[in-house]
Amino acid sequence: MKIFAHRGLSSKYPENTLVAFEKALEYKISGIETDVQLSKDGEMMIFHDEILTRTTGVKGFLKDFTKAELKKMNANNGYSGVYEIPTLDELLDLLSKQNGLIINLELKTSVFEYLGIEKKVYDCIVKHGVKDRVIISSFNHESLVRMKEIDSSVKTGVLTGDRIFEAEHYCKNLNAENYHPFFATIKPERVALAHKLGINVNVWTVDEAEYVKMMELSGVDVVMTNCCDKFVEKK
């Protein structure tokens, strides 16, 4: 079972900042998970919430600010220090040097669709030479279909917080290689059925050792966690 750092080492550093990712890379993780949205001027920004307030203290939607305006904000999420909101280009500059590391990019298209984000992200991952080790996930499954229409070889992950009836068949219908359920909704028999169809099961977000062990016994492929330092050794 693989361990992905959810928004970096986000239990100890401000989530989705370059520092959080750099600190996660000090551990023997198999991948990272992060989130992509578009700024007002169409720049790909690494940020989770559609609303800026929780991590920056600024009121408003990310989509209503330009990249330059967003770069002036402090995404420290209550930690001391100043932390910029990264761009996808900046993040991939860092991660492209990590041979074999899987990069799970969640397209935040379920509240605002950010039409055209799929092509922007695709062009970016191709430019950085990481296409073959990227998983594109989203709660908006139409976004996954659009990515497959751009390039069917890009791996996708069906994100859901609910129990989907015969989820493995649903994923297969979307030509998705990965199923990304909330960990508490998964059952070992469904994992086995997904594997029979060649679909990986990658669960979010698990921070307690007991639940990580439960996921391992259930046969899941990946656990996404905010505290990767608890479950893998330092390099």
Phi, psi and chi 1 to 4 in degrees:
 res  aa     phi    psi   chi1   chi2   chi3   chi4
   1 MET       -  133.0 -173.3  179.7   70.8      -
   2 LYS   -93.4  153.5  -62.9  179.5  173.7   66.8
   3 ILE  -114.3  125.1  -63.6  -66.4      -      -
   4 PHE  -109.0  138.3  -77.8   15.4      -      -
   5 ALA   -82.8  112.6      -      -      -      -
   6 HIS   -79.0  109.3 -175.4 -107.2      -      -
   7 ARG    61.0   29.8  -51.4  179.1 -158.2  168.9
   8 GLY    85.5 -162.1      -      -      -      -
   9 LEU   -82.0   71.9 -177.0   48.0      -      -
  10 SER   -81.6   -3.9   54.3      -      -      -
  11 SER   -80.9  -14.7   63.0      -      -      -
  12 LYS  -125.9  -14.0  -67.8 -174.1  174.6  178.0
  13 TYR  -137.6  158.6  -58.8   90.5      -      -
  14 PRO   -59.2  124.6  -24.4   34.7      -      -
  15 GLU   -55.6  145.8   64.6 -179.9   58.3      -
  16 ASN    57.6   28.8  -82.4  -21.5      -      -
  17 THR  -108.5  158.5   60.8      -      -      -
  18 LEU   -59.5  -34.1  -70.3 -179.9      -      -
  19 VAL   -63.1  -43.2  170.6      -      -      -
  20 ALA   -61.4  -38.0      -      -      -      -
  21 PHE   -73.4  -41.4  -64.7  116.5      -      -
  22 GLU   -61.0  -40.8  -71.9  166.3   -8.2      -
  23 LYS   -67.7  -36.8  -67.4  -61.4 -177.7  179.9
  24 ALA   -64.6  -34.2      -      -      -      -
  25 LEU   -70.6   -9.7  -68.3  173.6      -      -
  26 GLU   -75.6   -8.8  -65.5  178.1    2.6      -
  27 TYR  -110.7  162.2  -66.5   83.9      -      -
  28 LYS   -82.5   58.4  -65.1  178.8 -179.8  178.9
  29 ILE   -81.2  159.2   56.2  172.5      -      -
  30 SER   -95.9  -19.0  -62.2      -      -      -
  31 GLY  -168.2  172.6      -      -      -      -
  32 ILE  -125.8  156.2   63.8   95.7      -      -
  33 GLU  -123.3  138.2 -174.7  -85.5   -9.9      -
  34 THR  -153.7 -178.9 -170.1      -      -      -
  35 ASP  -129.0  142.0  -47.2  -82.8      -      -
  36 VAL  -125.4  130.4 -174.1      -      -      -
  37 GLN  -131.2  171.6  -61.1 -174.4   55.3      -
  38 LEU  -110.3  136.0  -65.7 -175.7      -      -
  39 SER   -75.0  175.9   65.7      -      -      -
  40 LYS   -57.9  -34.8 -174.1  177.0 -178.7  178.8
  41 ASP   -98.8   21.7   49.1  -12.2      -      -
  42 GLY    79.3   17.2      -      -      -      -
  43 GLU   -86.7  143.3  -64.8  -69.1  -26.7      -
  44 MET   -82.8  113.4  -66.0  167.3  -74.4      -
  45 MET  -111.7  144.0  -50.9  -59.1  -63.9      -
  46 ILE   -92.4  105.7  -58.8  -62.5      -      -
  47 PHE  -163.5  142.4 -157.8   80.1      -      -
  48 HIS   -87.9  -62.0 -179.9  -94.4      -      -
  49 ASP   -73.6  146.6  -59.9    1.7      -      -
  50 GLU   -68.2  -33.1  -73.8   78.3   12.1      -
  51 ILE   -92.9  137.8  -63.6  173.5      -      -
  52 LEU   -79.2  -17.3  -66.5  160.9      -      -
  53 THR   -59.0  -45.4  -48.2      -      -      -
  54 ARG   -57.8  -42.8  178.5  175.7   63.4   86.5
  55 THR  -102.1  -19.3   55.5      -      -      -
  56 THR  -115.0  -19.0   69.8      -      -      -
  57 GLY    81.1   -2.1      -      -      -      -
  58 VAL   -91.3  134.2  176.5      -      -      -
  59 LYS   -83.2  142.3  -66.2 -178.4  179.8  178.8
  60 GLY   122.4  168.2      -      -      -      -
  61 PHE   -85.5  144.2  -65.5  113.9      -      -
  62 LEU   -56.1  -39.5 -179.9  143.3      -      -
  63 LYS   -62.8  -15.7   72.2  176.9 -175.9   66.9
  64 ASP   -95.7    6.4  -66.4  -30.6      -      -
  65 PHE  -122.4  145.6  -66.7   83.8      -      -
  66 THR   -76.5  165.9   64.7      -      -      -
  67 LYS   -56.6  -44.2  171.1 -172.6  169.8 -177.3
  68 ALA   -61.0  -40.0      -      -      -      -
  69 GLU   -68.3  -41.0  -69.2  168.7  -28.2      -
  70 LEU   -66.0  -35.3  -67.8  165.6      -      -
  71 LYS   -67.1  -21.5  -79.8  -66.2 -171.9  179.8
  72 LYS   -82.7  -11.2  -67.6  176.4 -177.5  176.4
  73 MET   -82.4  156.5  -62.5  177.9 -170.4      -
  74 ASN  -106.7  107.0 -173.5   -2.1      -      -
  75 ALA   -90.9   46.3      -      -      -      -
  76 ASN   -82.1  -10.6   65.6   -1.5      -      -
  77 ASN    52.1   37.6 -165.6   21.4      -      -
  78 GLY    91.3  -10.6      -      -      -      -
  79 TYR   -77.2  159.0  -70.4   84.6      -      -
  80 SER   -76.6  150.5   60.1      -      -      -
  81 GLY   104.3  174.8      -      -      -      -
  82 VAL  -115.0  128.7  177.7      -      -      -
  83 TYR  -133.2  120.8  -61.4   84.0      -      -
  84 GLU   -75.9  154.9  -82.7 -168.4    0.0      -
  85 ILE   -78.1  120.6  -59.3  172.5      -      -
  86 PRO   -78.2  159.5   -2.7   17.0      -      -
  87 THR   -93.0  162.9   64.2      -      -      -
  88 LEU   -62.0  -38.1 -179.9   58.4      -      -
  89 ASP   -58.2  -44.4  -96.5  -44.7      -      -
  90 GLU   -64.5  -41.5  -70.6  169.0  -22.9      -
  91 LEU   -65.9  -43.9  178.5   60.0      -      -
  92 LEU   -70.6  -26.6  -66.5 -174.8      -      -
  93 ASP   -57.3  -38.6  -83.3  -19.5      -      -
  94 LEU   -75.5  -49.3  171.1   67.5      -      -
  95 LEU   -78.1  -24.1  -60.4 -177.3      -      -
  96 SER   -64.1  -21.2   62.4      -      -      -
  97 LYS   -83.1   -7.9  -58.0  175.4 -179.4   69.3
  98 GLN   -95.0   91.7  -55.1  -64.5  -42.4      -
  99 ASN   -58.5  128.9  -67.6  -27.6      -      -
 100 GLY    85.7  -11.4      -      -      -      -
 101 LEU   -70.1  129.7 -173.5   81.7      -      -
 102 ILE   -84.3  138.3  -58.4  170.4      -      -
 103 ILE  -118.6  109.7  -54.4  165.1      -      -
 104 ASN   -96.0  109.0 -175.5  164.5      -      -
 105 LEU  -102.6  113.3  -58.6  176.3      -      -
 106 GLU   -89.0  120.5  179.1 -174.6  -18.0      -
 107 LEU   -82.5  118.9  -54.9 -173.0      -      -
 108 LYS   -84.7   66.7  -58.2  -66.0  -69.3 -174.2
 109 THR  -109.1   15.1   51.5      -      -      -
 110 SER   -88.5  -22.0   53.6      -      -      -
 111 VAL   -98.8  -55.7  175.8      -      -      -
 112 PHE  -113.4  129.7  -55.6  113.0      -      -
 113 GLU   -73.0  -21.9  -79.9 -150.8  -84.5      -
 114 TYR    47.7   56.5  -65.4  120.6      -      -
 115 LEU   -54.8  128.9  -68.1  175.6      -      -
 116 GLY    99.4   -7.4      -      -      -      -
 117 ILE   -64.0  -32.8 -169.2  174.0      -      -
 118 GLU   -61.0  -45.5  -65.1   86.6    5.5      -
 119 LYS   -68.2  -39.5 -175.4   61.8  163.9   63.0
 120 LYS   -60.2  -46.8  -74.5  176.2  177.5  -74.3
 121 VAL   -65.6  -42.1  168.9      -      -      -
 122 TYR   -58.2  -49.5  177.1   77.4      -      -
 123 ASP   -59.8  -35.6  -70.7  -16.5      -      -
 124 CYS   -69.8  -43.1 -166.8      -      -      -
 125 ILE   -70.5  -31.1   63.5  176.8      -      -
 126 VAL   -68.4  -44.2  169.4      -      -      -
 127 LYS   -58.3  -37.8 -179.8  180.0   77.5  171.4
 128 HIS   -89.4   -0.7  -73.3  -86.2      -      -
 129 GLY    70.8   29.1      -      -      -      -
 130 VAL  -116.1    9.2  -63.9      -      -      -
 131 LYS   -53.0  -39.8 -173.1 -168.4   78.3  168.0
 132 ASP   -73.9  -11.5  -67.6  -19.3      -      -
 133 ARG  -121.6   27.1   51.2 -169.7  177.5   96.2
 134 VAL  -108.7  140.5  163.6      -      -      -
 135 ILE  -114.1  126.2  -60.7  171.9      -      -
 136 ILE   -97.8  118.6  -59.5  -65.1      -      -
 137 SER  -120.6  160.2   63.5      -      -      -
 138 SER  -168.8  150.3 -177.4      -      -      -
 139 PHE   -78.1  -17.9  -76.2   97.4      -      -
 140 ASN   -93.0  100.3  178.7   -6.9      -      -
 141 HIS   -73.0  -17.6  -57.0  160.7      -      -
 142 GLU   -65.5  -31.7  -68.0  177.2   -3.9      -
 143 SER   -63.8  -37.3 -161.6      -      -      -
 144 LEU   -67.2  -39.4  -56.0 -179.7      -      -
 145 VAL   -63.0  -42.6  171.6      -      -      -
 146 ARG   -62.2  -38.6  -72.7 -166.3  -74.0  -93.1
 147 MET   -64.6  -41.5 -176.3   59.8   78.5      -
 148 LYS   -64.2  -32.4  -76.6  -69.4 -170.9 -179.2
 149 GLU   -68.9  -30.2  -71.9  172.0  -12.9      -
 150 ILE   -71.7  -45.5  -66.3  168.1      -      -
 151 ASP  -158.1  109.2 -174.3  -20.5      -      -
 152 SER   -67.1  -14.2   61.1      -      -      -
 153 SER   -83.5  -10.8   71.6      -      -      -
 154 VAL   -71.3  128.4  176.0      -      -      -
 155 LYS   -75.7  138.0  -62.3  179.0 -178.6   66.4
 156 THR  -125.0  158.6   57.0      -      -      -
 157 GLY  -133.0  127.1      -      -      -      -
 158 VAL   -85.2  106.2  175.8      -      -      -
 159 LEU   -85.4  137.0  -96.0  169.0      -      -
 160 THR  -157.6  147.7  178.5      -      -      -
 161 GLY  -103.7   -0.8      -      -      -      -
 162 ASP  -111.2  168.0  -58.4  -43.8      -      -
 163 ARG   -84.4  119.9  -63.9 -179.7 -168.8  -87.0
 164 ILE   -98.2  128.3  -63.7  179.0      -      -
 165 PHE   -63.7  125.1  179.0   67.9      -      -
 166 GLU    49.8   55.4  -64.8 -173.2  -19.7      -
 167 ALA   -56.5  -34.6      -      -      -      -
 168 GLU   -63.5  -36.4   64.6  -80.1    0.9      -
 169 HIS   -73.3  -35.4  -66.3  -70.3      -      -
 170 TYR   -61.9  -45.9  179.1   73.2      -      -
 171 CYS   -62.6  -41.7  -66.5      -      -      -
 172 LYS   -61.6  -38.9 -160.6   71.6  175.6  176.2
 173 ASN   -63.8  -29.2 -172.4   50.9      -      -
 174 LEU   -90.1    3.6  -67.4  176.8      -      -
 175 ASN    58.1   29.5  -64.4  -43.1      -      -
 176 ALA   -88.7  137.6      -      -      -      -
 177 GLU   -86.2  -13.3  -63.3   82.8   -1.6      -
 178 ASN  -136.4  144.5  -58.9  -85.3      -      -
 179 TYR  -114.9  125.1  176.5   42.5      -      -
 180 HIS  -118.8   78.9  -69.1 -165.5      -      -
 181 PRO   -90.3  160.0   34.3  -34.3      -      -
 182 PHE   -62.5  132.9  176.7   51.8      -      -
 183 PHE   -56.6  -33.7   82.2   95.2      -      -
 184 ALA   -72.1  -10.6      -      -      -      -
 185 THR   -93.5   -5.1   67.7      -      -      -
 186 ILE   -88.4  147.2 -158.5   65.1      -      -
 187 LYS  -126.5  144.6  -65.8 -179.9  178.8  179.3
 188 PRO   -56.3  -37.0  -24.9   33.4      -      -
 189 GLU   -66.7  -31.8   55.5  -93.0   31.3      -
 190 ARG   -73.7  -35.3  -65.3 -111.8   71.6   91.3
 191 VAL   -60.6  -45.5  176.1      -      -      -
 192 ALA   -62.2  -40.7      -      -      -      -
 193 LEU   -67.5  -37.7  -71.3  168.2      -      -
 194 ALA   -63.2  -43.4      -      -      -      -
 195 HIS   -63.0  -34.6  -74.0  167.1      -      -
 196 LYS   -62.6  -28.1  -76.6 -175.2  178.4  179.9
 197 LEU   -95.1    7.0  -68.5  179.1      -      -
 198 GLY    78.3   23.5      -      -      -      -
 199 ILE  -107.9  128.0  -65.0  166.5      -      -
 200 ASN   -80.5  148.0  -68.9  -28.1      -      -
 201 VAL  -114.0  113.5  179.7      -      -      -
 202 ASN  -120.1  113.3  -50.9  -32.5      -      -
 203 VAL  -102.1  154.0  -60.8      -      -      -
 204 TRP  -131.9  163.9   56.2  -84.8      -      -
 205 THR  -106.4  125.7  -57.2      -      -      -
 206 VAL  -119.0  116.4 -163.9      -      -      -
 207 ASP  -115.1  -12.2  -67.8  -19.9      -      -
 208 GLU   -98.0  135.3  -64.1   79.3   14.1      -
 209 ALA   -58.0  -37.5      -      -      -      -
 210 GLU   -63.7  -39.6  -66.2   84.0   -5.5      -
 211 TYR   -74.9  -33.4  -72.2  131.4      -      -
 212 VAL   -62.0  -42.3  169.2      -      -      -
 213 LYS   -64.3  -39.4 -174.4   62.0  177.3  178.4
 214 MET   -61.1  -40.9 -176.4 -172.8  -60.1      -
 215 MET   -66.4  -38.6  -67.7  -60.0  100.9      -
 216 GLU   -62.3  -43.6 -173.3  174.5   16.9      -
 217 LEU   -67.4  -26.2  -66.6  173.1      -      -
 218 SER   -78.7  -11.8  -64.3      -      -      -
 219 GLY    88.5   15.3      -      -      -      -
 220 VAL   -66.9  158.1  -54.2      -      -      -
 221 ASP   -88.4  -37.4  -61.3  -81.0      -      -
 222 VAL  -138.7  138.4  170.7      -      -      -
 223 VAL  -113.3  126.5  159.7      -      -      -
 224 MET   -96.7  130.1  -57.3 -177.7 -162.1      -
 225 THR  -140.4  149.4  178.5      -      -      -
 226 ASN   -79.4  -15.2  -64.5  -49.5      -      -
 227 CYS  -128.9   67.2   39.8      -      -      -
 228 CYS   -60.1  -23.6   61.4      -      -      -
 229 ASP   -65.3  -18.9   56.3  -40.6      -      -
 230 LYS   -80.4  -19.8  -72.3  171.1   55.3  176.3
 231 PHE  -121.6   -9.4  -54.6  114.2      -      -
 232 VAL  -135.2  157.8  -67.9      -      -      -
 233 GLU   -79.8  161.3  -62.2  175.3  -11.8      -
 234 LYS   -70.1  151.6  -92.9 -152.6  164.1 -172.7
 235 LYS   -69.1      -  -69.5  179.8  177.9  177.5
